[in-house]
Amino acid sequence: MGKYVSVASHSACAFICLAAAWSPANSADLGYPRGGGYKDYGDPIVVPSNFFSWTGFFLGGNLGYSWGNTSTYNLPGSGTGAGFNSGATGFDLNPDGWLGGVSTGYNWHTDAFVFGFEGDLGYLGAEDGERTTTAFANADYGWYGTLTARAGYAQDRLLFYAKGGFAFADIDNTAGAVSGGSNVATDFTENHEVHTGWALGAGTEYAFNPNMSMKIEYLYMDFGDETSTNADGDIFEHDNNIHTVKVGVSYFLHTIPPLLK
């Protein structure tokens, strides 16, 4: 009996020693060093949350509406001074119509601010004309384009921006005198050319997925004064400006992943 007790005692002692040796080593692996206490593994790893970046190139298309003002006047003291019959001096027209176009540009997104440039090319269907028994005037807008700088404030996928820069448009201004229901050939004048000017506007844009956004934008374009003459040497002045509101969709070619670095 003593022999078996001795063997059991030795086995129990060996088990206790193994358990004691195993426990500190594994507690260190579990975050508790051999000396006791909690083992510091450093700052916790933070997985970045999704963050939309406006940085990169974009392509888009838009549809909208335009309305403007064109004034055409016969300047006094030039030629015969009778570009319009019966003492008429000129007309104030209000051309309007639908528009459509495409756009492209690039944005830089830093902190909450977005800076960039944008180019637009499209067609303005705005036109208006007025005719009396003694005179007439017409204004027709065609192709147009802008090259503008943009600056905005972003709240993740929502962007508010302003823009301004260069504008051009194909505008046809005609005017003259009427006699007996027909245009007087020597009093007819036309200024049909690409007019240049400036543009200023603002808009808001929302990215509904990482690569696409929708925007609504207002833009004013002013093309200043242009002059034309008729066969009699009369000088006419044409002043053209137009307002546009459009809704557009853009596709973004992101140059960096849409995650916070």
C-alpha positions in Angstrom: 0.0 0.0 0.0 2.8 2.4 0.8 4.3 1.8 -2.6 1.1 2.9 -4.4 0.7 6.0 -2.1 4.3 7.0 -2.9 3.7 6.7 -6.7 0.5 8.7 -6.4 2.2 11.4 -4.4 5.0 11.7 -6.9 2.4 11.9 -9.8 0.5 14.6 -8.1 3.6 16.7 -7.5 4.6 16.4 -11.1 1.1 17.5 -12.3 1.2 20.6 -9.9 4.7 21.5 -11.2 3.6 21.3 -14.9 0.5 23.4 -14.2 2.5 26.0 -12.4 4.9 26.2 -15.3 2.2 26.4 -17.9 0.0 29.0 -16.3 2.4 32.1 -16.3 3.6 31.4 -19.9 0.1 31.2 -21.3 -1.2 34.1 -19.2 1.4 36.3 -20.8 0.1 35.2 -24.2 -3.4 36.2 -23.1 -2.2 39.7 -22.2 -1.1 39.1 -18.6 2.7 39.2 -18.2 4.6 36.9 -15.9 4.9 39.6 -13.3 1.1 40.0 -13.2 -1.1 42.9 -14.4 -2.2 43.8 -18.0 0.1 43.8 -20.9 0.0 47.0 -23.0 -0.1 46.3 -26.7 -0.1 49.9 -27.7 -2.9 52.0 -29.2 -5.9 50.1 -30.6 -6.2 49.6 -34.3 -8.9 51.9 -35.8 -10.5 50.8 -39.0 -11.2 53.9 -41.1 -14.8 54.6 -41.9 -16.1 55.3 -45.4 -15.4 58.8 -46.6 -16.3 60.2 -50.0 -13.5 62.0 -51.8 -14.4 64.6 -54.5 -10.8 64.5 -55.8 -10.4 63.4 -59.4 -11.6 63.8 -63.0 -15.3 63.8 -63.8 -17.5 63.6 -67.0 -21.1 64.7 -67.1 -24.2 65.7 -69.0 -27.0 68.2 -68.3 -30.3 69.5 -69.4 -31.9 72.8 -68.4 -33.6 76.1 -69.3 -32.3 79.5 -70.3 -33.7 83.0 -70.4 -32.1 86.3 -71.0 -32.2 89.9 -72.3 -31.0 91.3 -75.6 -31.2 95.0 -76.3 -30.7 96.3 -79.9 -30.5 100.0 -80.5 -29.7 102.3 -83.3 -27.1 104.7 -82.1 -28.0 108.3 -82.8 -25.7 110.5 -84.9 -24.4 107.6 -87.1 -25.2 107.2 -90.8 -28.6 108.5 -91.8 -29.8 108.0 -88.3 -32.8 106.1 -89.6 -31.9 102.5 -89.0 -35.4 102.1 -87.6 -38.2 104.0 -89.3 -40.7 106.4 -87.7 -38.3 107.5 -84.9 -38.0 104.0 -83.3 -34.7 103.7 -81.4 -34.6 100.0 -80.6 -36.0 96.8 -79.0 -35.6 95.0 -75.7 -35.9 91.2 -76.4 -36.3 88.3 -74.0 -34.9 85.2 -75.6 -35.6 81.9 -73.8 -35.5 78.2 -74.5 -34.2 74.7 -73.5 -30.5 73.8 -73.3 -28.4 70.7 -73.2 -24.7 69.9 -72.9 -21.8 68.0 -71.5 -19.1 68.9 -69.0 -15.7 67.7 -67.7 -13.3 68.9 -65.0 -11.1 68.1 -62.1 -11.6 68.5 -58.3 -9.1 68.7 -55.4 -10.6 67.8 -52.0 -8.7 69.0 -48.9 -10.3 68.9 -45.5 -13.9 70.2 -46.0 -13.0 72.3 -49.1 -13.2 71.4 -52.8 -11.4 73.4 -55.5 -11.3 72.7 -59.2 -12.1 73.7 -62.7 -14.9 72.8 -65.1 -15.5 73.1 -68.8 -19.0 73.1 -70.3 -20.1 72.7 -74.0 -23.7 72.8 -75.1 -26.5 74.2 -77.1 -28.8 77.1 -76.1 -32.1 77.1 -77.9 -33.0 80.6 -76.6 -34.5 83.0 -79.1 -36.9 86.0 -79.4 -38.0 88.5 -81.9 -40.2 91.6 -82.2 -41.7 93.2 -85.3 -43.7 96.3 -85.8 -45.0 98.0 -88.9 -41.8 100.1 -89.1 -39.0 98.0 -87.6 -37.9 94.6 -86.3 -35.2 92.9 -84.2 -34.3 89.2 -83.5 -31.9 87.4 -81.2 -30.9 83.7 -81.5 -28.5 81.8 -79.3 -26.7 78.6 -80.5 -23.7 76.7 -79.3 -22.1 77.9 -76.0 -19.3 77.0 -73.7 -17.7 78.0 -70.4 -14.3 77.5 -68.7 -14.7 78.2 -65.0 -13.0 77.7 -61.6 -15.0 76.1 -58.8 -14.7 76.5 -55.0 -17.0 74.7 -52.6 -17.6 73.3 -49.1 -18.3 69.6 -48.8 -20.2 67.7 -46.1 -19.2 64.2 -47.0 -21.3 63.4 -50.2 -23.0 66.8 -50.3 -21.2 69.7 -52.0 -22.1 73.4 -52.1 -20.0 75.4 -54.7 -19.6 78.7 -56.6 -18.0 79.0 -60.0 -16.9 81.8 -62.3 -14.8 82.4 -65.4 -14.9 82.6 -69.2 -17.9 82.1 -71.4 -18.6 82.1 -75.2 -21.7 81.7 -77.3 -22.8 81.8 -80.9 -25.3 84.6 -81.1 -27.1 86.0 -84.1 -28.5 89.6 -83.8 -30.5 91.1 -86.6 -32.4 94.3 -86.9 -33.7 96.8 -89.4 -36.5 98.9 -90.8 -39.8 97.8 -92.3 -41.7 99.5 -95.1 -44.9 98.2 -96.6 -44.6 94.9 -94.7 -41.1 94.2 -96.1 -37.6 94.6 -94.7 -35.7 97.6 -96.1 -32.5 96.2 -97.6 -30.3 99.2 -97.0 -31.4 99.3 -93.3 -30.8 95.7 -92.5 -28.0 94.9 -90.1 -26.7 91.6 -88.7 -24.1 90.6 -86.1 -23.6 86.9 -86.2 -20.5 85.7 -84.5 -19.1 83.9 -81.4 -19.4 86.4 -78.6 -17.1 86.1 -75.5 -17.8 87.2 -72.0 -17.8 86.1 -68.4 -19.9 83.6 -66.3 -20.8 83.5 -62.6 -22.9 80.9 -60.8 -23.5 78.5 -58.0 -24.9 75.1 -57.3 -25.2 72.0 -55.1 -24.2 68.5 -55.9 -24.8 65.1 -54.2 -22.9 61.9 -54.7 -25.4 59.1 -54.6 -22.7 56.5 -55.0 -18.8 56.5 -54.9 -18.6 57.3 -58.7 -21.7 59.3 -59.6 -23.4 62.5 -58.5 -26.4 64.7 -59.4 -26.3 68.5 -59.4 -28.5 71.5 -59.9 -26.8 74.7 -61.0 -27.6 78.3 -61.8 -25.2 80.2 -64.2 -25.3 83.8 -65.5 -23.4 84.7 -68.7 -22.8 88.2 -69.9 -21.5 88.9 -73.4 -21.3 92.6 -73.3 -21.9 95.0 -76.2 -21.3 94.3 -79.9 -22.0 96.7 -82.8 -23.0 96.2 -86.4 -23.8 98.5 -89.4 -26.1 98.6 -92.3 -25.6 99.7 -95.9 -26.5 103.3 -94.9 -23.8 103.4 -92.3 -26.1 103.3 -89.3 -24.5 101.8 -86.2 -26.5 99.4 -84.0 -25.5 98.2 -80.6 -26.5 94.7 -79.3 -26.2 93.8 -75.6 -26.6 90.1 -74.8 -26.9 88.3 -71.5 -28.5 85.1 -70.4 -29.4 83.0 -67.3 -29.4 79.2 -67.1 -30.6 76.6 -64.7 -29.7 73.0 -65.3 -29.8 69.6 -63.8 -26.8 67.3 -64.4 -25.3 63.9 -63.7 -21.5 63.3 -63.4 -19.4 60.2 -63.4 -16.2 60.4 -61.3 -12.9 58.8 -62.3 -11.4 58.8 -58.8 -7.6 59.0 -58.6 -7.6 57.8 -55.0 -9.8 55.3 -53.2 -12.9 56.8 -51.6 -11.6 56.0 -48.1 -10.0 58.2 -45.5 -6.2 57.6 -45.7 
